[in-house]
Amino acid sequence: MGHFPRIVDMTVPCDDKGRKLYRQCHLLVPKGRRTYCYDPCRWCFLQSHSWTRVREDLSRPSWFRCAIGGVCKRKEVLDVGHTIPVHRGGEVFDKDNLRVLCKECHKAKTTLDRQALNGVS
């Protein structure tokens, strides 16, 4: 199973003429700028494309409770897991496809997903 893409490895969006667009707001990038139009735009993009920030955003509303086991845990022992695995078409950073899991449940779910992928019952 491969690793998820780093932000720096993600392609920069372009318009139909091949001109670069900002990653968050999709406005044209003027000469001399790179990938974000201003700091709030950069912050918004990083909030939804950084595992640390995504984990924090999902853990707080769930009261640090595992979505499978239902047990509250310290945030250090919680992971974020994909409901629909990426190899089956789930989006990497889509918060609707992510849920908070304790490390034990995440490991068990990942094992089941791998077995299903390999045809093991």
Secondary structure, 3 states (H helix, E strand, C coil): CCCCCCHHHCCCCECCCCCEECCCCCCECCCCCCCCCCHHHHHHHHHHHCHHHHHHHHHCCCCCECCCCCCECCHHHEEEEECCCHHHCCCCCCHHHEEEEEHHHHHHHHHHHHHHHHCCC
